[in-house]
Amino acid sequence: MTRRRARTSLLPSRIPVVERKAGRQDGVLFAAADCQGRPAAFTLQAGATGYRELVGPRLAELFKAYATDAAARRGCTEPTLPG
């Protein structure tokens, strides 16, 4: 079985995603994990019209579920999530 390598998401340059750090800025949430000794970032942006209003109150919960699942499927450590 071939494992896919985790990759850092491409974000607008104004979002400072720092390796092995988690945070949130301008509607973008980012988490960090270690995947086979390499840093990885998982991101979620709720910017689509109406989407932020729809999931707004549960965005942190949704992101935690996504980042935790994505890290587990890629064989990464448990992600560090934004506080």
ZAVEXRO-947537 format. One record per residue: residue number from 1; z, x, y of N, C-alpha, C in turn; chain. Coordinates in steps of 0.2 Angstrom, whole numbers, m for minus. Atoms other than C-alpha are relative to their C-alpha. Layout:
<atoms>
<atom><k>NUM</k><n_zz>Z</n_zz><n_xx>X</n_xx><n_yy>Y</n_yy><ca_zz>Z</ca_zz><ca_xx>X</ca_xx><ca_yy>Y</ca_yy><c_zz>Z</c_zz><c_xx>X</c_xx><c_yy>Y</c_yy><c>A</c></atom>
...
</atoms>
This chain:
<atoms>
<atom><k>1</k><n_zz>0</n_zz><n_xx>4</n_xx><n_yy>m6</n_yy><ca_zz>0</ca_zz><ca_xx>0</ca_xx><ca_yy>0</ca_yy><c_zz>0</c_zz><c_xx>4</c_xx><c_yy>6</c_yy><c>A</c></atom>
<atom><k>2</k><n_zz>1</n_zz><n_xx>m4</n_xx><n_yy>m6</n_yy><ca_zz>m5</ca_zz><ca_xx>7</ca_xx><ca_yy>17</ca_yy><c_zz>4</c_zz><c_xx>m4</c_xx><c_yy>5</c_yy><c>A</c></atom>
<atom><k>3</k><n_zz>m4</n_zz><n_xx>3</n_xx><n_yy>m6</n_yy><ca_zz>8</ca_zz><ca_xx>4</ca_xx><ca_yy>31</ca_yy><c_zz>m4</c_zz><c_xx>1</c_xx><c_yy>6</c_yy><c>A</c></atom>
<atom><k>4</k><n_zz>3</n_zz><n_xx>m1</n_xx><n_yy>m7</n_yy><ca_zz>2</ca_zz><ca_xx>1</ca_xx><ca_yy>48</ca_yy><c_zz>5</c_zz><c_xx>3</c_xx><c_yy>5</c_yy><c>A</c></atom>
<atom><k>5</k><n_zz>m5</n_zz><n_xx>m3</n_xx><n_yy>m4</n_yy><ca_zz>9</ca_zz><ca_xx>12</ca_xx><ca_yy>61</ca_yy><c_zz>1</c_zz><c_xx>m4</c_xx><c_yy>6</c_yy><c>A</c></atom>
<atom><k>6</k><n_zz>m2</n_zz><n_xx>4</n_xx><n_yy>m6</n_yy><ca_zz>19</ca_zz><ca_xx>4</ca_xx><ca_yy>75</ca_yy><c_zz>m3</c_zz><c_xx>3</c_xx><c_yy>6</c_yy><c>A</c></atom>
<atom><k>7</k><n_zz>2</n_zz><n_xx>m3</n_xx><n_yy>m6</n_yy><ca_zz>12</ca_zz><ca_xx>6</ca_xx><ca_yy>92</ca_yy><c_zz>3</c_zz><c_xx>m3</c_xx><c_yy>6</c_yy><c>A</c></atom>
<atom><k>8</k><n_zz>m3</n_zz><n_xx>3</n_xx><n_yy>m7</n_yy><ca_zz>18</ca_zz><ca_xx>4</ca_xx><ca_yy>110</ca_yy><c_zz>m5</c_zz><c_xx>m5</c_xx><c_yy>3</c_yy><c>A</c></atom>
<atom><k>9</k><n_zz>4</n_zz><n_xx>5</n_xx><n_yy>m3</n_yy><ca_zz>11</ca_zz><ca_xx>m11</ca_xx><ca_yy>118</ca_yy><c_zz>m3</c_zz><c_xx>3</c_xx><c_yy>7</c_yy><c>A</c></atom>
<atom><k>10</k><n_zz>2</n_zz><n_xx>m2</n_xx><n_yy>m6</n_yy><ca_zz>0</ca_zz><ca_xx>m8</ca_xx><ca_yy>133</ca_yy><c_zz>2</c_zz><c_xx>m6</c_xx><c_yy>6</c_yy><c>A</c></atom>
<atom><k>11</k><n_zz>m2</n_zz><n_xx>4</n_xx><n_yy>m5</n_yy><ca_zz>8</ca_zz><ca_xx>m15</ca_xx><ca_yy>149</ca_yy><c_zz>m2</c_zz><c_xx>2</c_xx><c_yy>7</c_yy><c>A</c></atom>
<atom><k>12</k><n_zz>2</n_zz><n_xx>m2</n_xx><n_yy>m7</n_yy><ca_zz>4</ca_zz><ca_xx>m16</ca_xx><ca_yy>167</ca_yy><c_zz>4</c_zz><c_xx>6</c_xx><c_yy>2</c_yy><c>A</c></atom>
<atom><k>13</k><n_zz>m4</n_zz><n_xx>m7</n_xx><n_yy>m2</n_yy><ca_zz>9</ca_zz><ca_xx>1</ca_xx><ca_yy>175</ca_yy><c_zz>6</c_zz><c_xx>m1</c_xx><c_yy>4</c_yy><c>A</c></atom>
<atom><k>14</k><n_zz>m6</n_zz><n_xx>2</n_xx><n_yy>m3</n_yy><ca_zz>22</ca_zz><ca_xx>m8</ca_xx><ca_yy>185</ca_yy><c_zz>6</c_zz><c_xx>m1</c_xx><c_yy>m4</c_yy><c>A</c></atom>
<atom><k>15</k><n_zz>m6</n_zz><n_xx>2</n_xx><n_yy>4</n_yy><ca_zz>33</ca_zz><ca_xx>m11</ca_xx><ca_yy>170</ca_yy><c_zz>2</c_zz><c_xx>7</c_xx><c_yy>m4</c_yy><c>A</c></atom>
<atom><k>16</k><n_zz>m1</n_zz><n_xx>m6</n_xx><n_yy>3</n_yy><ca_zz>42</ca_zz><ca_xx>5</ca_xx><ca_yy>165</ca_yy><c_zz>3</c_zz><c_xx>0</c_xx><c_yy>m7</c_yy><c>A</c></atom>
<atom><k>17</k><n_zz>m3</n_zz><n_xx>0</n_xx><n_yy>7</n_yy><ca_zz>44</ca_zz><ca_xx>4</ca_xx><ca_yy>146</ca_yy><c_zz>1</c_zz><c_xx>8</c_xx><c_yy>m2</c_yy><c>A</c></atom>
<atom><k>18</k><n_zz>m2</n_zz><n_xx>m7</n_xx><n_yy>1</n_yy><ca_zz>54</ca_zz><ca_xx>20</ca_xx><ca_yy>142</ca_yy><c_zz>1</c_zz><c_xx>0</c_xx><c_yy>m8</c_yy><c>A</c></atom>
<atom><k>19</k><n_zz>m1</n_zz><n_xx>0</n_xx><n_yy>7</n_yy><ca_zz>54</ca_zz><ca_xx>26</ca_xx><ca_yy>124</ca_yy><c_zz>8</c_zz><c_xx>0</c_xx><c_yy>m1</c_yy><c>A</c></atom>
<atom><k>20</k><n_zz>m7</n_zz><n_xx>1</n_xx><n_yy>2</n_yy><ca_zz>70</ca_zz><ca_xx>21</ca_xx><ca_yy>115</ca_yy><c_zz>5</c_zz><c_xx>m4</c_xx><c_yy>5</c_yy><c>A</c></atom>
<atom><k>21</k><n_zz>m4</n_zz><n_xx>4</n_xx><n_yy>m5</n_yy><ca_zz>76</ca_zz><ca_xx>9</ca_xx><ca_yy>129</ca_yy><c_zz>m3</c_zz><c_xx>m7</c_xx><c_yy>0</c_yy><c>A</c></atom>
<atom><k>22</k><n_zz>2</n_zz><n_xx>7</n_xx><n_yy>0</n_yy><ca_zz>76</ca_zz><ca_xx>m9</ca_xx><ca_yy>130</ca_yy><c_zz>2</c_zz><c_xx>m3</c_xx><c_yy>7</c_yy><c>A</c></atom>
<atom><k>23</k><n_zz>m1</n_zz><n_xx>3</n_xx><n_yy>m7</n_yy><ca_zz>75</ca_zz><ca_xx>m20</ca_xx><ca_yy>146</ca_yy><c_zz>m4</c_zz><c_xx>m6</c_xx><c_yy>1</c_yy><c>A</c></atom>
<atom><k>24</k><n_zz>4</n_zz><n_xx>6</n_xx><n_yy>m2</n_yy><ca_zz>67</ca_zz><ca_xx>m34</ca_xx><ca_yy>155</ca_yy><c_zz>m2</c_zz><c_xx>1</c_xx><c_yy>8</c_yy><c>A</c></atom>
<atom><k>25</k><n_zz>3</n_zz><n_xx>m1</n_xx><n_yy>m7</n_yy><ca_zz>56</ca_zz><ca_xx>m34</ca_xx><ca_yy>171</ca_yy><c_zz>m6</c_zz><c_xx>m4</c_xx><c_yy>1</c_yy><c>A</c></atom>
<atom><k>26</k><n_zz>6</n_zz><n_xx>4</n_xx><n_yy>m2</n_yy><ca_zz>44</ca_zz><ca_xx>m46</ca_xx><ca_yy>180</ca_yy><c_zz>m2</c_zz><c_xx>m5</c_xx><c_yy>m6</c_yy><c>A</c></atom>
<atom><k>27</k><n_zz>2</n_zz><n_xx>4</n_xx><n_yy>5</n_yy><ca_zz>44</ca_zz><ca_xx>m58</ca_xx><ca_yy>165</ca_yy><c_zz>m2</c_zz><c_xx>3</c_xx><c_yy>m7</c_yy><c>A</c></atom>
<atom><k>28</k><n_zz>1</n_zz><n_xx>m4</n_xx><n_yy>6</n_yy><ca_zz>42</ca_zz><ca_xx>m44</ca_xx><ca_yy>152</ca_yy><c_zz>6</c_zz><c_xx>2</c_xx><c_yy>m3</c_yy><c>A</c></atom>
<atom><k>29</k><n_zz>m6</n_zz><n_xx>m3</n_xx><n_yy>4</n_yy><ca_zz>55</ca_zz><ca_xx>m41</ca_xx><ca_yy>139</ca_yy><c_zz>m3</c_zz><c_xx>5</c_xx><c_yy>m5</c_yy><c>A</c></atom>
<atom><k>30</k><n_zz>2</n_zz><n_xx>m5</n_xx><n_yy>5</n_yy><ca_zz>54</ca_zz><ca_xx>m25</ca_xx><ca_yy>129</ca_yy><c_zz>6</c_zz><c_xx>3</c_xx><c_yy>m4</c_yy><c>A</c></atom>
<atom><k>31</k><n_zz>m5</n_zz><n_xx>m3</n_xx><n_yy>5</n_yy><ca_zz>64</ca_zz><ca_xx>m18</ca_xx><ca_yy>114</ca_yy><c_zz>m2</c_zz><c_xx>6</c_xx><c_yy>m3</c_yy><c>A</c></atom>
<atom><k>32</k><n_zz>2</n_zz><n_xx>m7</n_xx><n_yy>3</n_yy><ca_zz>64</ca_zz><ca_xx>m1</ca_xx><ca_yy>106</ca_yy><c_zz>3</c_zz><c_xx>0</c_xx><c_yy>m7</c_yy><c>A</c></atom>
<atom><k>33</k><n_zz>m2</n_zz><n_xx>m1</n_xx><n_yy>7</n_yy><ca_zz>65</ca_zz><ca_xx>4</ca_xx><ca_yy>88</ca_yy><c_zz>m3</c_zz><c_xx>7</c_xx><c_yy>m2</c_yy><c>A</c></atom>
<atom><k>34</k><n_zz>2</n_zz><n_xx>m7</n_xx><n_yy>3</n_yy><ca_zz>62</ca_zz><ca_xx>20</ca_xx><ca_yy>77</ca_yy><c_zz>m4</c_zz><c_xx>m2</c_xx><c_yy>m6</c_yy><c>A</c></atom>
<atom><k>35</k><n_zz>4</n_zz><n_xx>2</n_xx><n_yy>6</n_yy><ca_zz>48</ca_zz><ca_xx>18</ca_xx><ca_yy>65</ca_yy><c_zz>m3</c_zz><c_xx>7</c_xx><c_yy>m3</c_yy><c>A</c></atom>
<atom><k>36</k><n_zz>1</n_zz><n_xx>m6</n_xx><n_yy>4</n_yy><ca_zz>47</ca_zz><ca_xx>32</ca_xx><ca_yy>52</ca_yy><c_zz>0</c_zz><c_xx>7</c_xx><c_yy>5</c_yy><c>A</c></atom>
<atom><k>37</k><n_zz>m2</n_zz><n_xx>m6</n_xx><n_yy>m4</n_yy><ca_zz>54</ca_zz><ca_xx>45</ca_xx><ca_yy>65</ca_yy><c_zz>m4</c_zz><c_xx>m1</c_xx><c_yy>7</c_yy><c>A</c></atom>
<atom><k>38</k><n_zz>4</n_zz><n_xx>0</n_xx><n_yy>m6</n_yy><ca_zz>42</ca_zz><ca_xx>39</ca_xx><ca_yy>79</ca_yy><c_zz>3</c_zz><c_xx>m6</c_xx><c_yy>4</c_yy><c>A</c></atom>
<atom><k>39</k><n_zz>m2</n_zz><n_xx>6</n_xx><n_yy>m4</n_yy><ca_zz>47</ca_zz><ca_xx>28</ca_xx><ca_yy>94</ca_yy><c_zz>m5</c_zz><c_xx>m5</c_xx><c_yy>0</c_yy><c>A</c></atom>
<atom><k>40</k><n_zz>5</n_zz><n_xx>5</n_xx><n_yy>0</n_yy><ca_zz>40</ca_zz><ca_xx>11</ca_xx><ca_yy>95</ca_yy><c_zz>3</c_zz><c_xx>m5</c_xx><c_yy>5</c_yy><c>A</c></atom>
<atom><k>41</k><n_zz>m2</n_zz><n_xx>5</n_xx><n_yy>m5</n_yy><ca_zz>41</ca_zz><ca_xx>m3</ca_xx><ca_yy>109</ca_yy><c_zz>m3</c_zz><c_xx>m7</c_xx><c_yy>m2</c_yy><c>A</c></atom>
<atom><k>42</k><n_zz>2</n_zz><n_xx>7</n_xx><n_yy>1</n_yy><ca_zz>40</ca_zz><ca_xx>m22</ca_xx><ca_yy>106</ca_yy><c_zz>1</c_zz><c_xx>m3</c_xx><c_yy>6</c_yy><c>A</c></atom>
<atom><k>43</k><n_zz>0</n_zz><n_xx>3</n_xx><n_yy>m7</n_yy><ca_zz>36</ca_zz><ca_xx>m32</ca_xx><ca_yy>121</ca_yy><c_zz>m2</c_zz><c_xx>m8</c_xx><c_yy>m1</c_yy><c>A</c></atom>
<atom><k>44</k><n_zz>2</n_zz><n_xx>7</n_xx><n_yy>0</n_yy><ca_zz>34</ca_zz><ca_xx>m51</ca_xx><ca_yy>125</ca_yy><c_zz>0</c_zz><c_xx>m1</c_xx><c_yy>8</c_yy><c>A</c></atom>
<atom><k>45</k><n_zz>1</n_zz><n_xx>3</n_xx><n_yy>m6</n_yy><ca_zz>27</ca_zz><ca_xx>m58</ca_xx><ca_yy>141</ca_yy><c_zz>m1</c_zz><c_xx>m7</c_xx><c_yy>1</c_yy><c>A</c></atom>
<atom><k>46</k><n_zz>1</n_zz><n_xx>7</n_xx><n_yy>m1</n_yy><ca_zz>29</ca_zz><ca_xx>m76</ca_xx><ca_yy>146</ca_yy><c_zz>m3</c_zz><c_xx>m1</c_xx><c_yy>7</c_yy><c>A</c></atom>
<atom><k>47</k><n_zz>4</n_zz><n_xx>1</n_xx><n_yy>m7</n_yy><ca_zz>16</ca_zz><ca_xx>m77</ca_xx><ca_yy>160</ca_yy><c_zz>m5</c_zz><c_xx>m5</c_xx><c_yy>0</c_yy><c>A</c></atom>
<atom><k>48</k><n_zz>5</n_zz><n_xx>5</n_xx><n_yy>0</n_yy><ca_zz>4</ca_zz><ca_xx>m90</ca_xx><ca_yy>154</ca_yy><c_zz>3</c_zz><c_xx>m6</c_xx><c_yy>4</c_yy><c>A</c></atom>
<atom><k>49</k><n_zz>m2</n_zz><n_xx>6</n_xx><n_yy>m4</n_yy><ca_zz>4</ca_zz><ca_xx>m106</ca_xx><ca_yy>165</ca_yy><c_zz>4</c_zz><c_xx>m5</c_xx><c_yy>m5</c_yy><c>A</c></atom>
<atom><k>50</k><n_zz>m4</n_zz><n_xx>5</n_xx><n_yy>3</n_yy><ca_zz>17</ca_zz><ca_xx>m118</ca_xx><ca_yy>159</ca_yy><c_zz>4</c_zz><c_xx>3</c_xx><c_yy>m6</c_yy><c>A</c></atom>
<atom><k>51</k><n_zz>m3</n_zz><n_xx>m3</n_xx><n_yy>5</n_yy><ca_zz>23</ca_zz><ca_xx>m106</ca_xx><ca_yy>145</ca_yy><c_zz>7</c_zz><c_xx>2</c_xx><c_yy>2</c_yy><c>A</c></atom>
<atom><k>52</k><n_zz>m7</n_zz><n_xx>m2</n_xx><n_yy>m2</n_yy><ca_zz>38</ca_zz><ca_xx>m99</ca_xx><ca_yy>154</ca_yy><c_zz>4</c_zz><c_xx>m6</c_xx><c_yy>1</c_yy><c>A</c></atom>
<atom><k>53</k><n_zz>m4</n_zz><n_xx>6</n_xx><n_yy>m1</n_yy><ca_zz>44</ca_zz><ca_xx>m116</ca_xx><ca_yy>159</ca_yy><c_zz>2</c_zz><c_xx>m3</c_xx><c_yy>m6</c_yy><c>A</c></atom>
<atom><k>54</k><n_zz>m1</n_zz><n_xx>3</n_xx><n_yy>7</n_yy><ca_zz>42</ca_zz><ca_xx>m122</ca_xx><ca_yy>141</ca_yy><c_zz>6</c_zz><c_xx>4</c_xx><c_yy>m4</c_yy><c>A</c></atom>
<atom><k>55</k><n_zz>m5</n_zz><n_xx>m4</n_xx><n_yy>4</n_yy><ca_zz>52</ca_zz><ca_xx>m108</ca_xx><ca_yy>133</ca_yy><c_zz>5</c_zz><c_xx>4</c_xx><c_yy>4</c_yy><c>A</c></atom>
<atom><k>56</k><n_zz>m4</n_zz><n_xx>m4</n_xx><n_yy>m5</n_yy><ca_zz>61</ca_zz><ca_xx>m101</ca_xx><ca_yy>148</ca_yy><c_zz>8</c_zz><c_xx>0</c_xx><c_yy>m2</c_yy><c>A</c></atom>
<atom><k>57</k><n_zz>m7</n_zz><n_xx>0</n_xx><n_yy>2</n_yy><ca_zz>79</ca_zz><ca_xx>m106</ca_xx><ca_yy>142</ca_yy><c_zz>1</c_zz><c_xx>4</c_xx><c_yy>m7</c_yy><c>A</c></atom>
<atom><k>58</k><n_zz>m1</n_zz><n_xx>m3</n_xx><n_yy>6</n_yy><ca_zz>76</ca_zz><ca_xx>m99</ca_xx><ca_yy>125</ca_yy><c_zz>m5</c_zz><c_xx>6</c_xx><c_yy>m1</c_yy><c>A</c></atom>
<atom><k>59</k><n_zz>4</n_zz><n_xx>m6</n_xx><n_yy>0</n_yy><ca_zz>65</ca_zz><ca_xx>m84</ca_xx><ca_yy>129</ca_yy><c_zz>3</c_zz><c_xx>6</c_xx><c_yy>m3</c_yy><c>A</c></atom>
<atom><k>60</k><n_zz>m3</n_zz><n_xx>m6</n_xx><n_yy>3</n_yy><ca_zz>78</ca_zz><ca_xx>m71</ca_xx><ca_yy>124</ca_yy><c_zz>1</c_zz><c_xx>m1</c_xx><c_yy>m7</c_yy><c>A</c></atom>
<atom><k>61</k><n_zz>m1</n_zz><n_xx>2</n_xx><n_yy>7</n_yy><ca_zz>81</ca_zz><ca_xx>m80</ca_xx><ca_yy>108</ca_yy><c_zz>m7</c_zz><c_xx>1</c_xx><c_yy>m4</c_yy><c>A</c></atom>
<atom><k>62</k><n_zz>7</n_zz><n_xx>m1</n_xx><n_yy>3</n_yy><ca_zz>62</ca_zz><ca_xx>m80</ca_xx><ca_yy>104</ca_yy><c_zz>m1</c_zz><c_xx>7</c_xx><c_yy>0</c_yy><c>A</c></atom>
<atom><k>63</k><n_zz>2</n_zz><n_xx>m7</n_xx><n_yy>0</n_yy><ca_zz>60</ca_zz><ca_xx>m62</ca_xx><ca_yy>109</ca_yy><c_zz>4</c_zz><c_xx>4</c_xx><c_yy>m6</c_yy><c>A</c></atom>
<atom><k>64</k><n_zz>m4</n_zz><n_xx>m3</n_xx><n_yy>5</n_yy><ca_zz>75</ca_zz><ca_xx>m57</ca_xx><ca_yy>98</ca_yy><c_zz>m3</c_zz><c_xx>m1</c_xx><c_yy>m7</c_yy><c>A</c></atom>
<atom><k>65</k><n_zz>3</n_zz><n_xx>2</n_xx><n_yy>6</n_yy><ca_zz>67</ca_zz><ca_xx>m66</ca_xx><ca_yy>83</ca_yy><c_zz>m6</c_zz><c_xx>4</c_xx><c_yy>m1</c_yy><c>A</c></atom>
<atom><k>66</k><n_zz>6</n_zz><n_xx>m4</n_xx><n_yy>1</n_yy><ca_zz>50</ca_zz><ca_xx>m58</ca_xx><ca_yy>86</ca_yy><c_zz>1</c_zz><c_xx>7</c_xx><c_yy>m1</c_yy><c>A</c></atom>
<atom><k>67</k><n_zz>m1</n_zz><n_xx>m8</n_xx><n_yy>0</n_yy><ca_zz>56</ca_zz><ca_xx>m40</ca_xx><ca_yy>89</ca_yy><c_zz>3</c_zz><c_xx>2</c_xx><c_yy>m7</c_yy><c>A</c></atom>
<atom><k>68</k><n_zz>m4</n_zz><n_xx>m1</n_xx><n_yy>6</n_yy><ca_zz>68</ca_zz><ca_xx>m41</ca_xx><ca_yy>74</ca_yy><c_zz>m5</c_zz><c_xx>m1</c_xx><c_yy>m6</c_yy><c>A</c></atom>
<atom><k>69</k><n_zz>5</n_zz><n_xx>1</n_xx><n_yy>6</n_yy><ca_zz>54</ca_zz><ca_xx>m48</ca_xx><ca_yy>62</ca_yy><c_zz>m5</c_zz><c_xx>6</c_xx><c_yy>0</c_yy><c>A</c></atom>
<atom><k>70</k><n_zz>5</n_zz><n_xx>m5</n_xx><n_yy>m1</n_yy><ca_zz>41</ca_zz><ca_xx>m36</ca_xx><ca_yy>69</ca_yy><c_zz>2</c_zz><c_xx>7</c_xx><c_yy>m3</c_yy><c>A</c></atom>
<atom><k>71</k><n_zz>m3</n_zz><n_xx>m6</n_xx><n_yy>2</n_yy><ca_zz>52</ca_zz><ca_xx>m21</ca_xx><ca_yy>66</ca_yy><c_zz>1</c_zz><c_xx>1</c_xx><c_yy>m7</c_yy><c>A</c></atom>
<atom><k>72</k><n_zz>m1</n_zz><n_xx>0</n_xx><n_yy>7</n_yy><ca_zz>57</ca_zz><ca_xx>m26</ca_xx><ca_yy>49</ca_yy><c_zz>m7</c_zz><c_xx>0</c_xx><c_yy>m4</c_yy><c>A</c></atom>
<atom><k>73</k><n_zz>6</n_zz><n_xx>0</n_xx><n_yy>4</n_yy><ca_zz>39</ca_zz><ca_xx>m29</ca_xx><ca_yy>43</ca_yy><c_zz>m3</c_zz><c_xx>7</c_xx><c_yy>1</c_yy><c>A</c></atom>
<atom><k>74</k><n_zz>3</n_zz><n_xx>m6</n_xx><n_yy>0</n_yy><ca_zz>34</ca_zz><ca_xx>m12</ca_xx><ca_yy>49</ca_yy><c_zz>5</c_zz><c_xx>6</c_xx><c_yy>m2</c_yy><c>A</c></atom>
<atom><k>75</k><n_zz>m5</n_zz><n_xx>m5</n_xx><n_yy>3</n_yy><ca_zz>49</ca_zz><ca_xx>m3</ca_xx><ca_yy>41</ca_yy><c_zz>4</c_zz><c_xx>4</c_xx><c_yy>5</c_yy><c>A</c></atom>
<atom><k>76</k><n_zz>m3</n_zz><n_xx>m3</n_xx><n_yy>m6</n_yy><ca_zz>57</ca_zz><ca_xx>1</ca_xx><ca_yy>58</ca_yy><c_zz>8</c_zz><c_xx>m1</c_xx><c_yy>m1</c_yy><c>A</c></atom>
<atom><k>77</k><n_zz>m8</n_zz><n_xx>2</n_xx><n_yy>m1</n_yy><ca_zz>76</ca_zz><ca_xx>2</ca_xx><ca_yy>62</ca_yy><c_zz>0</c_zz><c_xx>m6</c_xx><c_yy>4</c_yy><c>A</c></atom>
<atom><k>78</k><n_zz>m2</n_zz><n_xx>6</n_xx><n_yy>m3</n_yy><ca_zz>84</ca_zz><ca_xx>m13</ca_xx><ca_yy>69</ca_yy><c_zz>m1</c_zz><c_xx>1</c_xx><c_yy>8</c_yy><c>A</c></atom>
<atom><k>79</k><n_zz>2</n_zz><n_xx>m2</n_xx><n_yy>m7</n_yy><ca_zz>77</ca_zz><ca_xx>m14</ca_xx><ca_yy>87</ca_yy><c_zz>6</c_zz><c_xx>m1</c_xx><c_yy>5</c_yy><c>A</c></atom>
<atom><k>80</k><n_zz>m5</n_zz><n_xx>0</n_xx><n_yy>m6</n_yy><ca_zz>88</ca_zz><ca_xx>m11</ca_xx><ca_yy>103</ca_yy><c_zz>m3</c_zz><c_xx>m6</c_xx><c_yy>4</c_yy><c>A</c></atom>
<atom><k>81</k><n_zz>3</n_zz><n_xx>5</n_xx><n_yy>m4</n_yy><ca_zz>86</ca_zz><ca_xx>m27</ca_xx><ca_yy>113</ca_yy><c_zz>3</c_zz><c_xx>0</c_xx><c_yy>7</c_yy><c>A</c></atom>
<atom><k>82</k><n_zz>m3</n_zz><n_xx>0</n_xx><n_yy>m6</n_yy><ca_zz>88</ca_zz><ca_xx>m30</ca_xx><ca_yy>131</ca_yy><c_zz>7</c_zz><c_xx>m4</c_xx><c_yy>1</c_yy><c>A</c></atom>
<atom><k>83</k><n_zz>m7</n_zz><n_xx>3</n_xx><n_yy>m1</n_yy><ca_zz>106</ca_zz><ca_xx>m35</ca_xx><ca_yy>137</ca_yy><c_zz>m1</c_zz><c_xx>m6</c_xx><c_yy>4</c_yy><c>A</c></atom>
</atoms>
